Amino acid sequence: MKRVIKIYNQSMGPNYTQVPTILLKGQWLRLAGFESGEYVEVQVDGDKITLTKTKAPVGSIAKI
């Protein structure tokens, strides 16, 4: 499955600094096997970003 999405600017921090923002949402995520509440590892290699499902970070508190 392939998607083409736009990178937006969004303000961040007390100085409202503009930063690049990528939003991933939609039923296609569920169809790809990603569910709300799960965790993903983000790996950056040059101009490629890879998302891989993973377990919760050590020390995190699970929300029910």
MIMILO-415852 format. One record per atom (N, C-alpha, C): residue in one letter; x, y, z. Coordinates in pm, whole numbers, plus 50000, padded with zeros to 5 digits. Last residue first. Example, Ala and Ser with C-alpha at 12.3 -4.5 7.8 and 13.67 -1.06 7.14 Angstrom:
2
<pt r="S" X="51285" Y="49775" Z="50708"/>
<pt r="S" X="51367" Y="49894" Z="50714"/>
<pt r="S" X="51290" Y="50003" Z="50787"/>
<pt r="A" X="51319" Y="49431" Z="50780"/>
<pt r="A" X="51230" Y="49550" Z="50780"/>
<pt r="A" X="51320" Y="49670" Z="50780"/>
END
This chain:
64
<pt r="I" X="49425" Y="50249" Z="52990"/>
<pt r="I" X="49316" Y="50157" Z="52954"/>
<pt r="I" X="49199" Y="50235" Z="52903"/>
<pt r="K" X="49766" Y="50298" Z="52936"/>
<pt r="K" X="49635" Y="50359" Z="52958"/>
<pt r="K" X="49528" Y="50263" Z="52910"/>
<pt r="A" X="50073" Y="50218" Z="53091"/>
<pt r="A" X="49967" Y="50176" Z="52998"/>
<pt r="A" X="49835" Y="50243" Z="53035"/>
<pt r="I" X="50350" Y="50414" Z="53118"/>
<pt r="I" X="50230" Y="50371" Z="53189"/>
<pt r="I" X="50121" Y="50339" Z="53087"/>
<pt r="S" X="50691" Y="50320" Z="53061"/>
<pt r="S" X="50569" Y="50392" Z="53023"/>
<pt r="S" X="50450" Y="50333" Z="53098"/>
<pt r="G" X="50910" Y="50167" Z="53120"/>
<pt r="G" X="50875" Y="50274" Z="53214"/>
<pt r="G" X="50750" Y="50351" Z="53176"/>
<pt r="V" X="51005" Y="50112" Z="52789"/>
<pt r="V" X="51020" Y="50071" Z="52928"/>
<pt r="V" X="50990" Y="50190" Z="53018"/>
<pt r="P" X="50754" Y="50172" Z="52536"/>
<pt r="P" X="50886" Y="50197" Z="52595"/>
<pt r="P" X="50889" Y="50155" Z="52742"/>
<pt r="A" X="50559" Y="49903" Z="52400"/>
<pt r="A" X="50566" Y="50029" Z="52475"/>
<pt r="A" X="50706" Y="50047" Z="52531"/>
<pt r="K" X="50680" Y="49746" Z="52094"/>
<pt r="K" X="50618" Y="49745" Z="52227"/>
<pt r="K" X="50634" Y="49880" Z="52293"/>
<pt r="T" X="50604" Y="49833" Z="51749"/>
<pt r="T" X="50692" Y="49789" Z="51857"/>
<pt r="T" X="50614" Y="49786" Z="51988"/>
<pt r="K" X="50594" Y="49866" Z="51395"/>
<pt r="K" X="50523" Y="49844" Z="51521"/>
<pt r="K" X="50621" Y="49789" Z="51624"/>
<pt r="T" X="50780" Y="50108" Z="51226"/>
<pt r="T" X="50769" Y="49966" Z="51258"/>
<pt r="T" X="50696" Y="49952" Z="51390"/>
<pt r="L" X="50837" Y="50329" Z="50965"/>
<pt r="L" X="50761" Y="50307" Z="51087"/>
<pt r="L" X="50745" Y="50156" Z="51107"/>
<pt r="T" X="51097" Y="50511" Z="50816"/>
<pt r="T" X="51033" Y="50381" Z="50828"/>
<pt r="T" X="50964" Y="50372" Z="50964"/>
<pt r="I" X="51185" Y="50752" Z="50585"/>
<pt r="I" X="51136" Y="50732" Z="50721"/>
<pt r="I" X="51060" Y="50599" Z="50723"/>
<pt r="K" X="51450" Y="50873" Z="50386"/>
<pt r="K" X="51351" Y="50767" Z="50405"/>
<pt r="K" X="51316" Y="50755" Z="50554"/>
<pt r="D" X="51667" Y="51027" Z="50325"/>
<pt r="D" X="51534" Y="51082" Z="50293"/>
<pt r="D" X="51423" Y="50980" Z="50310"/>
<pt r="G" X="51854" Y="50892" Z="50579"/>
<pt r="G" X="51858" Y="50986" Z="50468"/>
<pt r="G" X="51721" Y="51047" Z="50445"/>
<pt r="D" X="51658" Y="50727" Z="50768"/>
<pt r="D" X="51778" Y="50691" Z="50693"/>
<pt r="D" X="51782" Y="50779" Z="50568"/>
<pt r="V" X="51498" Y="50691" Z="51072"/>
<pt r="V" X="51527" Y="50783" Z="50962"/>
<pt r="V" X="51660" Y="50742" Z="50900"/>
<pt r="Q" X="51238" Y="50522" Z="51231"/>
<pt r="Q" X="51379" Y="50515" Z="51190"/>
<pt r="Q" X="51398" Y="50604" Z="51067"/>
<pt r="V" X="51030" Y="50486" Z="51497"/>
<pt r="V" X="51055" Y="50570" Z="51381"/>
<pt r="V" X="51204" Y="50566" Z="51351"/>
<pt r="E" X="50811" Y="50242" Z="51617"/>
<pt r="E" X="50948" Y="50292" Z="51618"/>
<pt r="E" X="50968" Y="50369" Z="51488"/>
<pt r="V" X="50490" Y="50275" Z="51764"/>
<pt r="V" X="50574" Y="50253" Z="51646"/>
<pt r="V" X="50714" Y="50308" Z="51674"/>
<pt r="Y" X="50228" Y="50128" Z="51960"/>
<pt r="Y" X="50350" Y="50209" Z="51949"/>
<pt r="Y" X="50421" Y="50175" Z="51819"/>
<pt r="E" X="49868" Y="50160" Z="51991"/>
<pt r="E" X="49991" Y="50085" Z="51968"/>
<pt r="E" X="50109" Y="50182" Z="51956"/>
<pt r="G" X="49655" Y="50335" Z="52001"/>
<pt r="G" X="49712" Y="50288" Z="52127"/>
<pt r="G" X="49839" Y="50208" Z="52111"/>
<pt r="S" X="49494" Y="50220" Z="51706"/>
<pt r="S" X="49508" Y="50323" Z="51808"/>
<pt r="S" X="49563" Y="50263" Z="51936"/>
<pt r="E" X="49683" Y="50004" Z="51487"/>
<pt r="E" X="49565" Y="50037" Z="51566"/>
<pt r="E" X="49595" Y="50148" Z="51666"/>
<pt r="F" X="49784" Y="49887" Z="51173"/>
<pt r="F" X="49814" Y="49977" Z="51283"/>
<pt r="F" X="49685" Y="50017" Z="51354"/>
<pt r="G" X="49736" Y="49741" Z="50941"/>
<pt r="G" X="49770" Y="49669" Z="51063"/>
<pt r="G" X="49808" Y="49755" Z="51181"/>
<pt r="A" X="49637" Y="49859" Z="50718"/>
<pt r="A" X="49780" Y="49824" Z="50713"/>
<pt r="A" X="49827" Y="49756" Z="50842"/>
<pt r="L" X="49385" Y="49921" Z="50801"/>
<pt r="L" X="49399" Y="49818" Z="50697"/>
<pt r="L" X="49544" Y="49771" Z="50684"/>
<pt r="R" X="49454" Y="50131" Z="50970"/>
<pt r="R" X="49399" Y="50006" Z="51027"/>
<pt r="R" X="49413" Y="49893" Z="50926"/>
<pt r="L" X="49534" Y="50314" Z="50775"/>
<pt r="L" X="49630" Y="50270" Z="50878"/>
<pt r="L" X="49583" Y="50139" Z="50941"/>
<pt r="W" X="49302" Y="50361" Z="50630"/>
<pt r="W" X="49409" Y="50287" Z="50563"/>
<pt r="W" X="49515" Y="50240" Z="50662"/>
<pt r="Q" X="49147" Y="50529" Z="50782"/>
<pt r="Q" X="49118" Y="50386" Z="50788"/>
<pt r="Q" X="49229" Y="50302" Z="50724"/>
<pt r="G" X="49366" Y="50783" Z="50922"/>
<pt r="G" X="49272" Y="50729" Z="50826"/>
<pt r="G" X="49254" Y="50579" Z="50842"/>
<pt r="K" X="49675" Y="50962" Z="50937"/>
<pt r="K" X="49547" Y="50924" Z="50993"/>
<pt r="K" X="49458" Y="50869" Z="50883"/>
<pt r="L" X="49960" Y="51132" Z="50997"/>
<pt r="L" X="49915" Y="51004" Z="50944"/>
<pt r="L" X="49783" Y="50969" Z="51012"/>
<pt r="L" X="50126" Y="51426" Z="50924"/>
<pt r="L" X="50009" Y="51368" Z="50989"/>
<pt r="L" X="49972" Y="51238" Z="50920"/>
<pt r="I" X="50422" Y="51589" Z="50981"/>
<pt r="I" X="50361" Y="51485" Z="50898"/>
<pt r="I" X="50248" Y="51422" Z="50978"/>
<pt r="T" X="50571" Y="51906" Z="50980"/>
<pt r="T" X="50478" Y="51815" Z="51047"/>
<pt r="T" X="50420" Y="51717" Z="50946"/>
<pt r="P" X="50842" Y="52126" Z="51048"/>
<pt r="P" X="50775" Y="52036" Z="50955"/>
<pt r="P" X="50690" Y="51935" Z="51033"/>
<pt r="V" X="50779" Y="52421" Z="51248"/>
<pt r="V" X="50849" Y="52295" Z="51228"/>
<pt r="V" X="50773" Y="52210" Z="51127"/>
<pt r="Q" X="50816" Y="52748" Z="51363"/>
<pt r="Q" X="50755" Y="52663" Z="51263"/>
<pt r="Q" X="50841" Y="52539" Z="51240"/>
<pt r="T" X="50788" Y="52853" Z="51697"/>
<pt r="T" X="50878" Y="52817" Z="51587"/>
<pt r="T" X="50806" Y="52722" Z="51492"/>
<pt r="Y" X="50672" Y="52984" Z="51916"/>
<pt r="Y" X="50591" Y="52948" Z="51799"/>
<pt r="Y" X="50678" Y="52922" Z="51676"/>
<pt r="N" X="50807" Y="53010" Z="52148"/>
<pt r="N" X="50836" Y="53111" Z="52044"/>
<pt r="N" X="50760" Y="53084" Z="51915"/>
<pt r="P" X="50733" Y="52791" Z="52300"/>
<pt r="P" X="50691" Y="52923" Z="52345"/>
<pt r="P" X="50716" Y="53033" Z="52241"/>
<pt r="G" X="50639" Y="52524" Z="52065"/>
<pt r="G" X="50716" Y="52590" Z="52169"/>
<pt r="G" X="50670" Y="52731" Z="52199"/>
<pt r="M" X="50549" Y="52543" Z="51724"/>
<pt r="M" X="50588" Y="52461" Z="51839"/>
<pt r="M" X="50666" Y="52546" Z="51938"/>
<pt r="S" X="50332" Y="52535" Z="51438"/>
<pt r="S" X="50409" Y="52608" Z="51538"/>
<pt r="S" X="50432" Y="52520" Z="51660"/>
<pt r="Q" X="50388" Y="52358" Z="51137"/>
<pt r="Q" X="50308" Y="52372" Z="51258"/>
<pt r="Q" X="50394" Y="52445" Z="51360"/>
<pt r="N" X="50362" Y="52286" Z="50791"/>
<pt r="N" X="50427" Y="52359" Z="50899"/>
<pt r="N" X="50332" Y="52364" Z="51017"/>
<pt r="Y" X="50337" Y="51958" Z="50631"/>
<pt r="Y" X="50285" Y="52089" Z="50670"/>
<pt r="Y" X="50380" Y="52156" Z="50769"/>
<pt r="I" X="50369" Y="51749" Z="50361"/>
<pt r="I" X="50435" Y="51793" Z="50485"/>
<pt r="I" X="50391" Y="51936" Z="50512"/>
<pt r="K" X="50122" Y="51530" Z="50221"/>
<pt r="K" X="50190" Y="51658" Z="50224"/>
<pt r="K" X="50255" Y="51683" Z="50360"/>
<pt r="I" X="50152" Y="51197" Z="50085"/>
<pt r="I" X="50094" Y="51296" Z="50176"/>
<pt r="I" X="50181" Y="51421" Z="50178"/>
<pt r="V" X="50071" Y="50913" Z="49921"/>
<pt r="V" X="50148" Y="51036" Z="49904"/>
<pt r="V" X="50079" Y="51141" Z="49989"/>
<pt r="R" X="50095" Y="50564" Z="49990"/>
<pt r="R" X="50025" Y="50691" Z="50005"/>
<pt r="R" X="50121" Y="50805" Z="49977"/>
<pt r="K" X="50057" Y="50220" Z="49919"/>
<pt r="K" X="50137" Y="50342" Z="49907"/>
<pt r="K" X="50048" Y="50463" Z="49918"/>
<pt r="M" X="50085" Y="49883" Z="50000"/>
<pt r="M" X="50000" Y="50000" Z="50000"/>
<pt r="M" X="50091" Y="50124" Z="50000"/>
END
